[in-house]
Amino acid sequence: MTDYIPTFLINTSENFENWIRKQPFYYKAGITFLENSEKFFKVIEERPVGFRYRLLFHPGLSGNSTINENDLLDVETIHNILESKLNFGKFDIPLITRASFLKKMKEQEPDALHFKHLGYRFYYAPYCSTDQFINDIPIFKKGLLPFENNDTVETNSQVGPCPKITILTALTKDEYASFRENINKVNDKDGVLEATFTPKDSFQNDYKGSLFFQRQKGKMGSVESAITTSRIFNNGTNALIMSGVCGGRETEVKYYDIIIATEVVDIITGKYEGNTFVPIGYQEKANEGLIEHLSESNRTTEIKNRMLSLIPDNKIDNRLREIINNLSIKFGVMACGPFVLKTGKFLETKSKEINDKIIGFEMESYGVMRATKYLNNSKNISLVVKSVMDYTDENKQDSQAGEPIKSIAAKISYLCVRVLIPYIDEYYKENLI
């Protein structure tokens, strides 16, 4: 006889509860409706050690055409409460909803039982089949701490100390979201998310340990990134990777190319001599040993092949595969300034004045590299990895001809960073630990 495992559904509304009661999985899954987390705590406290259960959360998104992080504030709150009261930090609560956004995802992946979005496991309620759906819901078990779940997060199995690696983005939308959709949260404290990458069967070279993810809390730009970088390193990080999008020098790169900065140049600071502005061209170099390690012979081909292995083999992602096959990984100089650049030929002109090896432009990287140097710790390393989304001219826009360029570039940067992390970990252990 199969053990009966109840399923607790938290944050239900009367409308959603009435709908669930009419579904074929209602009785078989043993659904118990709970209005809030406090009622869940009370139920679990009365159960013995070893009690097994399933857990679902209703985010109240019925009818939404899209789901973004602002829609999930209640989910974050409930999960933080669970983390504070229970040993529940290694798994996000699975979400069940009738939001139409998931219907579109189901149409794109008809065989999928759940969908990863913004780091959560979503179930589209109208398509939940009885047996498959129930068997897919994670099972938790009450432990001695007082609670622990049956699903364990794989940790880095390599022997010896590991560097603490933090990934920094300037933007929540696209840049941060590209990571959030592909990770499992371990902990979230003071705006720093600890998480592991969601495993991909096709990708056998993933970093297995915990990573840390942070967005700039204030305004965009070099000053804010310098402040954030200092805080990150002061909190124990050893390696910082800045991921995201950038503008490209049209004569040197094309859309979606990846720029790994060998050095970053401030192209704005300077002085006027008469009516002529003379830039100083302050520059900060990346760790030369790390750049050499990442740019070894044939490594860029290997990086691209590993990026491709992270892409699902379906029609929806064929365009992403095409982009990765055609992009170039460039090790070169990044320019940095305090504004969004929309003036044609500006970057070309400044590059010729200051450093003709400049191939890209953005707003944050100089602050990251300058703060890293200022902290004067030889074991701190920073790396800037960005994908080209425009040519810094008057045609700058997030989408063209229906293609979401900014979103795709952010995803390209995420894929590259995910592939690079094991190389960075390897270099750090061999040279800095």
RAGIZI-V754532 format. One record per residue. N is the residue number from 1. RES is the residue in three letters. PSI is psi in whole degrees, -180 to 180 (* if undefined). NEAR is the number of other C-alpha atoms within 10 Angstrom. D_LAST is the distance of its C-alpha to the last C-alpha in Angstrom with 2 decimals. Layout:
N&RES&PSI&NEAR&D_LAST  N&RES&PSI&NEAR&D_LAST
//
This chain:
1&MET&131&3&53.40  2&THR&135&4&50.37  3&ASP&139&6&48.86  4&TYR&126&11&49.74  5&ILE&112&16&46.73  6&PRO&156&18&47.72  7&THR&120&23&46.26  8&PHE&127&19&46.01  9&LEU&113&24&46.48  10&ILE&148&23&45.53  11&ASN&39&20&46.93  12&THR&151&19&50.03  13&SER&162&15&52.97  14&GLU&-40&10&56.54  15&ASN&-47&8&56.84  16&PHE&-37&15&53.72  17&GLU&-43&17&54.64  18&ASN&-37&11&58.11  19&TRP&-45&13&56.68  20&ILE&-40&18&54.31  21&ARG&-19&12&57.25  22&LYS&-3&10&59.00  23&GLN&149&15&56.18  24&PRO&-21&13&56.32  25&PHE&-6&17&52.90  26&TYR&-54&16&53.89  27&TYR&-41&15&55.29  28&LYS&-33&15&53.21  29&ALA&-11&20&49.92  30&GLY&49&17&51.35  31&ILE&127&20&50.67  32&THR&124&15&50.89  33&PHE&131&19&51.02  34&LEU&131&18&49.31  35&GLU&-35&14&49.79  36&ASN&177&14&46.56  37&SER&-33&17&43.43  38&GLU&-38&13&45.25  39&LYS&-34&13&47.70  40&PHE&-45&18&44.90  41&PHE&-43&13&43.35  42&LYS&-42&10&46.80  43&VAL&-47&12&47.34  44&ILE&-36&17&44.04  45&GLU&-28&13&44.43  46&GLU&-5&8&47.69  47&ARG&153&11&46.23  48&PRO&162&12&45.04  49&VAL&136&16&41.51  50&GLY&-8&14&40.91  51&PHE&129&14&43.04  52&ARG&141&20&42.06  53&TYR&160&20&42.73  54&ARG&157&21&42.06  55&LEU&131&19&41.40  56&LEU&154&23&42.40  57&PHE&133&23&42.58  58&HIS&111&24&45.23  59&PRO&-3&22&43.99  60&GLY&49&20&47.58  61&LEU&20&17&47.28  62&SER&127&15&50.47  63&GLY&-11&11&51.81  64&ASN&137&14&48.80  65&SER&-24&12&48.40  66&THR&163&12&44.72  67&ILE&118&15&42.00  68&ASN&180&11&39.45  69&GLU&-33&14&37.10  70&ASN&-27&9&39.94  71&ASP&-15&14&41.98  72&LEU&21&15&39.38  73&LEU&-38&12&39.11  74&ASP&-36&14&41.05  75&VAL&-44&22&38.70  76&GLU&-41&16&35.64  77&THR&-48&11&37.62  78&ILE&-36&18&38.64  79&HIS&-37&22&35.17  80&ASN&-37&17&33.81  81&ILE&-43&14&36.66  82&LEU&-42&19&35.79  83&GLU&-37&17&32.16  84&SER&-28&11&33.39  85&LYS&-26&13&35.94  86&LEU&166&17&34.59  87&ASN&73&17&31.43  88&PHE&24&22&31.81  89&GLY&-7&21&28.65  90&LYS&11&19&27.56  91&PHE&130&23&30.57  92&ASP&146&20&32.73  93&ILE&128&24&36.46  94&PRO&140&22&38.26  95&LEU&141&22&40.85  96&ILE&131&22&44.40  97&THR&164&21&46.61  98&ARG&16&20&49.51  99&ALA&132&21&48.01  100&SER&-20&17&49.38  101&PHE&-39&17&46.02  102&LEU&-27&24&45.00  103&LYS&-41&18&48.27  104&LYS&-40&14&47.25  105&MET&-37&15&43.93  106&LYS&-38&18&45.95  107&GLU&-33&10&48.28  108&GLN&-33&13&45.42  109&GLU&75&15&43.84  110&PRO&-24&11&46.88  111&ASP&-8&8&45.18  112&ALA&140&11&42.35  113&LEU&-32&20&42.72  114&HIS&170&24&40.38  115&PHE&137&19&38.58  116&LYS&125&17&35.17  117&HIS&126&19&35.67  118&LEU&31&20&33.56  119&GLY&0&20&31.34  120&TYR&156&22&34.34  121&ARG&115&20&36.36  122&PHE&139&22&39.92  123&TYR&131&27&43.12  124&TYR&106&21&46.20  125&ALA&-45&20&48.85  126&PRO&-19&15&51.91  127&TYR&12&15&50.27  128&CYS&109&17&48.92  129&SER&159&13&50.59  130&THR&-65&15&51.43  131&ASP&-48&12&49.48  132&GLN&-45&10&46.62  133&PHE&-48&16&45.82  134&ILE&-44&18&45.95  135&ASN&-20&11&43.79  136&ASP&-20&11&41.13  137&ILE&127&20&40.74  138&PRO&146&17&37.72  139&ILE&131&16&38.78  140&PHE&162&20&37.44  141&LYS&134&19&38.03  142&LYS&127&21&38.65  143&GLY&-153&17&36.34  144&LEU&2&11&36.04  145&LEU&-4&11&33.72  146&PRO&-12&14&36.46  147&PHE&144&18&35.69  148&GLU&147&19&33.21  149&ASN&163&20&33.65  150&ASN&-23&14&33.83  151&ASP&117&12&31.58  152&THR&142&9&27.93  153&VAL&129&18&25.11  154&GLU&135&13&22.88  155&THR&167&11&19.26  156&ASN&121&14&16.22  157&SER&-5&9&16.99  158&GLN&144&9&13.88  159&VAL&145&6&12.63  160&GLY&170&9&9.43  161&PRO&148&8&7.70  162&CYS&144&16&8.31  163&PRO&148&21&8.05  164&LYS&120&17&11.46  165&ILE&129&24&13.54  166&THR&137&24&16.93  167&ILE&126&26&19.83  168&LEU&135&25&22.42  169&THR&154&24&26.03  170&ALA&-24&24&28.93  171&LEU&144&19&31.62  172&THR&-52&15&32.36  173&LYS&138&14&34.85  174&ASP&-66&19&33.67  175&GLU&-60&26&30.08  176&TYR&-39&23&28.87  177&ALA&-32&21&31.49  178&SER&-35&24&30.18  179&PHE&-45&27&27.05  180&ARG&-30&22&29.01  181&GLU&-9&17&31.37  182&ASN&24&20&28.74  183&ILE&160&21&26.63  184&ASN&122&26&27.27  185&LYS&136&23&26.80  186&VAL&-43&19&24.92  187&ASN&156&19&25.46  188&ASP&112&17&26.82  189&LYS&127&8&26.68  190&ASP&38&6&27.70  191&GLY&2&11&27.59  192&VAL&118&16&24.03  193&LEU&122&21&24.30  194&GLU&131&20&21.84  195&ALA&167&25&22.72  196&THR&153&22&22.11  197&PHE&139&22&23.68  198&THR&122&18&27.09  199&PRO&144&16&26.97  200&LYS&124&14&29.04  201&ASP&-32&9&30.72  202&SER&-8&13&30.78  203&PHE&108&14&27.06  204&GLN&5&11&25.02  205&ASN&25&15&21.68  206&ASP&154&18&20.91  207&TYR&127&20&17.76  208&LYS&-15&17&18.75  209&GLY&179&18&16.75  210&SER&144&24&17.86  211&LEU&168&21&17.67  212&PHE&137&21&19.18  213&PHE&134&21&22.17  214&GLN&142&22&23.93  215&ARG&152&19&27.01  216&GLN&130&20&28.09  217&LYS&-25&14&30.43  218&GLY&-137&12&32.85  219&LYS&161&11&34.29  220&MET&162&17&32.90  221&GLY&172&21&31.80  222&SER&-36&24&29.37  223&VAL&-49&20&30.00  224&GLU&-39&19&29.31  225&SER&-33&29&26.15  226&ALA&-44&22&24.86  227&ILE&-46&16&25.72  228&THR&-41&21&24.15  229&THR&-43&27&20.88  230&SER&-43&19&20.75  231&ARG&-42&13&21.46  232&ILE&-48&21&18.83  233&PHE&-36&22&15.97  234&ASN&-19&11&17.73  235&ASN&12&10&17.68  236&GLY&2&13&13.92  237&THR&144&20&13.15  238&ASN&-37&21&10.02  239&ALA&128&22&11.90  240&LEU&130&24&15.69  241&ILE&123&21&18.15  242&MET&121&26&21.76  243&SER&150&29&24.19  244&GLY&-153&30&27.94  245&VAL&162&33&30.97  246&CYS&171&30&32.15  247&GLY&156&29&35.13  248&GLY&152&31&35.29  249&ARG&116&24&37.08  250&GLU&-30&18&39.91  251&THR&-9&9&40.16  252&GLU&-28&14&36.51  253&VAL&170&21&35.61  254&LYS&170&19&37.48  255&TYR&137&20&37.34  256&TYR&-6&29&34.25  257&ASP&150&24&32.25  258&ILE&129&28&28.53  259&ILE&119&26&27.16  260&ILE&113&27&23.47  261&ALA&122&25&23.48  262&THR&-29&20&22.37  263&GLU&161&23&23.66  264&VAL&134&29&25.85  265&VAL&130&26&29.13  266&ASP&113&24&31.26  267&ILE&7&25&34.73  268&ILE&-41&18&36.79  269&THR&133&14&36.23  270&GLY&-154&13&38.81  271&LYS&160&12&42.31  272&TYR&132&9&45.90  273&GLU&101&8&47.86  274&GLY&-123&7&51.37  275&ASN&10&7&51.32  276&THR&126&8&48.27  277&PHE&127&12&44.77  278&VAL&108&16&42.21  279&PRO&147&16&38.58  280&ILE&-38&14&35.89  281&GLY&42&19&33.27  282&TYR&143&15&30.15  283&GLN&150&18&27.05  284&GLU&131&21&23.31  285&LYS&148&17&21.11  286&ALA&167&20&18.31  287&ASN&116&16&15.06  288&GLU&-36&11&16.81  289&GLY&-41&12&14.14  290&LEU&-44&19&13.83  291&ILE&-43&18&17.65  292&GLU&-40&12&18.07  293&HIS&-42&14&15.99  294&LEU&-25&19&18.12  295&SER&17&15&21.32  296&GLU&158&9&21.33  297&SER&131&10&24.82  298&ASN&0&9&26.32  299&ARG&-36&12&23.33  300&THR&-37&15&25.48  301&THR&-41&13&28.06  302&GLU&-40&12&25.60  303&ILE&-46&20&24.41  304&LYS&-40&19&28.09  305&ASN&-38&14&28.96  306&ARG&-36&21&26.32  307&MET&-42&22&27.64  308&LEU&-34&21&31.10  309&SER&-13&19&30.18  310&LEU&-9&19&29.47  311&ILE&127&17&33.03  312&PRO&145&15&35.82  313&ASP&81&12&38.54  314&ASN&168&10&41.48  315&LYS&-33&11&43.88  316&ILE&-37&11&42.43  317&ASP&10&11&39.14  318&ASN&-37&12&40.73  319&ARG&-41&12&40.57  320&LEU&-40&17&36.81  321&ARG&-43&19&36.48  322&GLU&-43&11&38.76  323&ILE&-47&17&36.73  324&ILE&-40&21&33.43  325&ASN&-32&14&35.27  326&ASN&-11&12&36.64  327&LEU&163&18&33.84  328&SER&146&18&31.69  329&ILE&115&21&28.00  330&LYS&127&20&28.00  331&PHE&111&18&25.24  332&GLY&-172&17&27.02  333&VAL&134&25&27.79  334&MET&134&32&28.41  335&ALA&152&33&31.07  336&CYS&137&23&31.11  337&GLY&171&20&34.12  338&PRO&29&16&35.59  339&PHE&161&13&37.99  340&VAL&122&15&38.64  341&LEU&119&19&39.94  342&LYS&29&17&43.24  343&THR&116&13&44.89  344&GLY&142&15&45.45  345&LYS&-6&15&44.39  346&PHE&-49&13&42.54  347&LEU&-40&25&39.13  348&GLU&-45&19&40.68  349&THR&-48&11&42.39  350&LYS&-37&17&39.43  351&SER&-43&22&37.19  352&LYS&-30&11&39.76  353&GLU&-37&13&40.00  354&ILE&-55&18&36.32  355&ASN&107&16&34.13  356&ASP&4&12&35.79  357&LYS&0&14&32.52  358&ILE&133&23&32.33  359&ILE&-8&25&32.63  360&GLY&167&33&32.12  361&PHE&138&30&32.81  362&GLU&-168&25&31.82  363&MET&-11&24&31.58  364&GLU&-27&27&28.08  365&SER&-32&33&25.38  366&TYR&-40&29&26.04  367&GLY&-40&25&25.51  368&VAL&-50&28&22.12  369&MET&-35&28&20.93  370&ARG&-44&22&22.77  371&ALA&-38&23&21.37  372&THR&-44&23&17.76  373&LYS&-41&17&18.66  374&TYR&-34&11&20.79  375&LEU&-17&13&18.12  376&ASN&46&9&16.60  377&ASN&113&11&12.94  378&SER&-14&11&11.01  379&LYS&1&13&8.07  380&ASN&127&19&11.00  381&ILE&144&22&12.32  382&SER&149&27&15.76  383&LEU&136&25&17.88  384&VAL&123&25&21.64  385&VAL&109&25&23.29  386&LYS&151&33&27.04  387&SER&140&31&30.15  388&VAL&126&31&33.41  389&MET&-10&27&36.22  390&ASP&178&29&38.79  391&TYR&26&25&39.79  392&THR&34&26&39.98  393&ASP&-169&18&43.78  394&GLU&-15&12&46.82  395&ASN&8&12&46.33  396&LYS&124&17&43.16  397&GLN&157&14&43.42  398&ASP&-25&15&41.36  399&SER&150&14&43.57  400&GLN&132&11&45.79  401&ALA&39&6&48.52  402&GLY&-3&7&47.41  403&GLU&124&11&43.79  404&PRO&81&13&41.27  405&ILE&-48&20&39.19  406&LYS&-44&24&36.90  407&SER&-43&19&36.20  408&ILE&-43&24&35.53  409&ALA&-41&29&33.24  410&ALA&-39&29&31.17  411&LYS&-38&24&31.01  412&ILE&-44&29&30.01  413&SER&-44&27&27.09  414&TYR&-48&27&26.03  415&LEU&-43&23&26.34  416&CYS&-45&24&24.28  417&VAL&-42&25&21.43  418&ARG&-40&21&21.54  419&VAL&-35&23&21.33  420&LEU&-28&21&18.54  421&ILE&-45&19&16.08  422&PRO&-35&15&15.15  423&TYR&-42&17&14.61  424&ILE&-43&22&12.41  425&ASP&-44&16&10.35  426&GLU&-47&15&10.37  427&TYR&-44&17&9.50  428&TYR&-44&20&6.50  429&LYS&-36&14&5.12  430&GLU&-27&9&6.79  431&ASN&-22&10&6.20  432&LEU&-15&12&3.83  433&ILE&*&11&0.00
//
